[in-house]
Amino acid sequence: MTYRVLILGGRGRIGSAVANDILTHTQADITITGRSPDTNLDLGERVKFLVLDLTEVEKLRDAIAQSDLVIHCAGPFHYRDTEVLEICIDQGSNYIDVSDHRSYTQKALNLHEKAVKAGVTAIINTGIFPGISNSLVSQVIAQFDVPEKIHLSYLVSGSGGAGVTVMRTTFLGLQHSFEAWINGEWRLIQPYTDREELIFPAPYRRSGVYWFDMPETITLPHSFPTVKTVITKFGSVPDFYNHLTWITAHIFPRWLMQKNQTIEFLSHVSHRMTDFSNIFTGIGVAVRAEVTGQKDDKTVVYTATLLHKNTAIASGVGTGSIAKLLLESKLKHPGVSPVEAALPTNLFTEIMQEREIEINYHWLTI
């Protein structure tokens, strides 16, 4: 049986990476969508292109009806509604997305019971971060008797191989303070504050990271109820970009940062800058997951790290591997779930080994 996969926003850098991963690791046929025709696309025999705007509800509904799996890559997700997910639930189609903002995550999670009743598996926040990062935490937490604190940090070199949409996501994430789970209570955090210099694997070594609003800050406390603190931090390479981002977050007037024209200007300028710096820094990503907790009546810290030379391709791996598991019926989890609540650690280990992604571990007893 040949499965049919619909990738919304499949022409973008992340969507293209997801499509390539699925083409490499499955026999599925793929339909990718975009808002305008593109005669330069080299699609291949198993890929079709569909001109589709998400506001064309009937056309969207028809495309979903013809698909076994729908993958939503049409970000940024800060202001997306859940219409795509709702149509999938109504029509019984499984769903994955690369959503990366808490507003969308919360709206999607509100549809959990409806998806359970429909028998639909909807897995949100796949990709690299969130996505593989969440599963990395889940794998580490499995080593503890009582996990108590999660500290997730990410580094991206240059553009990460992603497009302007990811730049928009970064600047949109600087607009508002956000709640984080700290010492068993929700506290308000200002974005791009509290710089920490952490040790990452080579070639990154010691690098600076800052508080950043990610959906993990709300999903991980619910997925792992004994955890009292969840920290999510992000940094750029070279460090020069961190200082520019800090200035944008704390010096620029708030009213200016909330204008669409400002976000578009900053996104395009930043993308041009990183296109140049990519020559020297590469476009890789490092993920560092540190968990503190109790094991054998001792307080221990367990750190796991992974690297990938291309951030966009890593996102494709995170989402594409989940797609493969769903298509092969190895993964079935009715409802709307973040990836760490849906993907068992044994399957995560399997897909990381299949993709030859190395994970390094380090124990420390306090």
N, C-alpha and C positions, 0 to 999 in steps of 0.2 A: 504494500500500500504506500502510495506517495502522499505525504502530508503537505498541506498548503499553509504557508506562513505569511502573514501580512505584517509588514514593518512600516508603521507610520513615522514619517520623517526619516525614511531610509536613505535619503540622498545626502544627509549631513555626515560629518566625520564619524560621529559615534554610531549613527544608524548604519553607515557603510561598513564599519568594523563589525557590527553585529551580523550583518548579512554575510560578510566574508567568512566569519566563524561558522555560521550555520551551513554555508555551502561546503566548507571544508570537512565538517564533522558529521553531516547528515546527508540524506538523499532528498530532503524536502525541496519543493518548489517554492519560490519566494515572489511576492509582489511587494515592491517598495513604492512609497507615495511621495509626492512633492506637490507644491502649490502651483507650479508652472512646468510646461514641457521642457525637456533638456535633451537636445539632439546629440550631445557629446557623451552620453552615458554608454559604456560598454557593458551590457547587461549579461551576456552569455545565455545559454539555452534554458537554464532553470530559473531565470529571473525576468519578471515583467515589471513595467513601470506604469503607474496609474496616477494621472493628474487628479489630486484630491485636496480640497481645503477642509479642515475639520468642521467648518461651519456648514458644509453641505451634508446635512444629517442623513438624508435618505440615501445618498451615494455612499456615505460612510457605513450606514447600516447594511447596505447591499454587499459592500466589500467584506465586512465582518462575517456576514452570513455564509460567504464562500470560503471561509478560512477555518482551519483547525486550531490555530494559535495566532493571537494578535500581540505584537510587540510595539509598545508606545515609546518612540524616541523623539517625539516632536516637542522639544522643550523651547524655552525655559518653562519649568513647571510652577513657577511662583504664582502665576495667575490662571493656571489651567483648571477647568472644571473636570468633573469625573464622567462626562457623557460617554466617552469611549468605553470606560470600564462598565458603566451601567448597561450599554448596548451589549457588551460581551456577556454580561450576566444574564440579560434577558434572552439572548440567543444561545446560551450554553457553550460559548467559546472560551477556552482558557486564555489567560492574559498575563503579560509581563510588562514591566516598564523600567525606564532608567531614571525615574523621578528622583530629585535631589533636594527637595525643599519640604519643610515640615507642614506648610499649609496644605499642599497637595496630599502629603502622606496622611494627615489627619482626616481629610475628606474621604480618601480612599478607604481607610480603616473603618469608617462609619458604615461602609457597605458590606462588612464582614458577614453578618448573619444572612443577608440576602444572597450572597455568593454561596454560603454553606447550603442553603435550601436548594439552590440551583445546581449544586454539585460542581461548581466552577472553581478551578484553582487559579487564583490571582496572586502573583508574587510581585511585590513592589520593591523599589529601591535596589534593583540589581545594577550591575556595572562593576566598577572598581572601588570607588568610594562615593556613596554607599554601594555595597554589593559584596565583592570579595572580602572587603574589610570587615563587614559584619560577620561573615562566616568564619573569618580568622579569629575573631573574638569568641565565637561560639566554640571553636575547636580548643582554644586556650582554656576557656571556662570549664570545659569538660574535665580538665586535669585537677580541679579544686573540689574540696569538700564543701566549702562555703566561699564563693566569690564575693568580694566586697567593693572593689573599685575598678573601673575600666578607664584607661587612658588611651585614646586613639589619636594618632597623628599621621598626617600625610604631607609628602613633599612632591611637588611637580616641577620638572625642569622646563623652563621656557613656556611654550604654548601647550606642551603635553601632546602635541599632534592633533589637538582639537580645533574646532572652528570658532567663529565669533560668538556663537550661542553660549559656549562655556564661559567666555569673557563676560557676557551679559550676566550669567548666573553669579559670577564672582562679585560684580559690582552691585547687583541687586541684593546680595547677601550682606552688604555693608550698610544698608539703609536703616535697619531697625535693631534694637536690642532684642534679646531672645531669652527664653527660660531654659535653664540647665538643672539637672538633678545633682545637687551637691549636698553631701552629708544628710541624705534622707529628706530633703525638701527642695522645692523648686525655687531657684534664685534667678534674678534678672542679670544677664551678662551683656556687656558691650562688645560688639564684634571687633576683631583684630586688636585685642588687648592681651595683657599678661604673657608677654613673650617668654618662651622657654627655649633653651638650647639643649637639644637632645642628640643622642648618638644614633645615627642611622648607618646601615651598611655602606661600604665603599660603592660608588665614589663620593657619596654625600658626606659621610663622617658627621662632625658636629654641625647641626643646622638649626636655625630658628623657626619656631612655629607659634601661631597665635590662635586664640579662641575664634572659632568660626561656626556659624549656624548650619548644622547638618541634621537630617532626619534621624540619624542614630541617637541624637540627644533625647528624643522622645520614645523611640522604639526599644532601645536596649534596656531601659529601666523596667519596661513591661515584660520583655522577653525573659529577663533574669531578675526576678523580684528581690533576691537577697542583696543585690548590688545597691549601694547607697550613694555612689558617685559615678557619673559618666562625664568624661571630658573629651571634647572633640576639637582638635587643633589642626591648622593648615599652614603651610609655608611654601614659598617659591624659591627657585634657584635660577639665577643668582640672587643673593640676598638683597641686592639693590631694589628688586621688585617688591620685596616686603616693606621696605621703607616708603616707597611710593604708594603702596596700598594703604599703609598706616596713615599717611598724609591724607589720602582720599577719604578714609573713614573718619578721621578726627579733626581735620582742618577745614575741609570743604564744608560750606554751609549745608545743613540738612535739606533745606528747601531745594537747593541746586541738585543734590544727589537724587532727589525724588522726581526729577524731570526726565521723561523718556529721551529727550534730545541729549541730555548729559550722559545717560547710560550708553546711548548709541555712539556718541563721540568717544568716550573713554574706551569702549569695547573695541572699536575699530583701530584707534591709536595703539592700544595695548597689543592687539593682534599683530600689527605691523612691527612693533618693537620686538615682540617675542619671535616673530619669523626671522628676524636678524640674529637675535641672541641664540636661537636654536642651533646655529652653526657651531657655537662654542660649548653649549651646555647639553645638547641633546634634548629629547622630548620624553624622558622617562618619568617613572613614578616610584616612590618608596612608601610603603605602608608599615606602620609600627603599632602593634597592638600590645598593650601592657595591662596585665590584670594582677591585682593584689588581693589576697584572700587567705583562707585557712586550709591547710593540708597537713594531715597527720598531727594535729594540735600545734602546728607552727604557722607563723605568718610568713608567707612566701610571695615573691614577685616573679611572674612568668611573662617573658617578652617573646613575641613572635614577629618576625619581619619578612617582608618579601619585596622583590624588585621586579620591574619590567621596563624594558627599554623604550616602550611606546605607550603612553597613557591611554590614548584612544583605542589602541588594539587591546590593551588590558581590559578596558570597559567592554569591548566586544566579546572577550573571553568570558567575563563575568555573566553577561546576559546570554550569550550564545550557548554556554554550557548548561544553563538552566533550561533554555529552550530544548536542547537535545534530551535532557532528562525527562522533560514533559512529553515530548514526542515519542520517546521510547517507553513511556509509562513506568519509568523507574521512580518518578516523583509524582505523587498525587496528594494534594493538601487542600481540600475544599475550604473556601473562605478567602478573605483578603489578608495576606500576611507579609510582613517584612521578611527578607530573605533568611535572616538568622533564625526565624521561627519556623520556616518551612523546609530548609535544607538540612538533612541529617549530616553529622560530621563525617560519617563514613563515605557518603557520596561526595562531600566537599573534598575530602582527601583524594578520592578517585579521580575527580575532574582536574584537580591541580596536578596530579601525577600524569594524567593523560596529556595535559597541555605543557608538561615539562616546566612548570613553575615551581621553583625551589623556595621552601619556607625554612627559615633558620629560627632556632629556639634557644632561649637562655633562661636558666633558673637562678634565683637569688633568694637565700633565706635571710630574713631580717632578725 
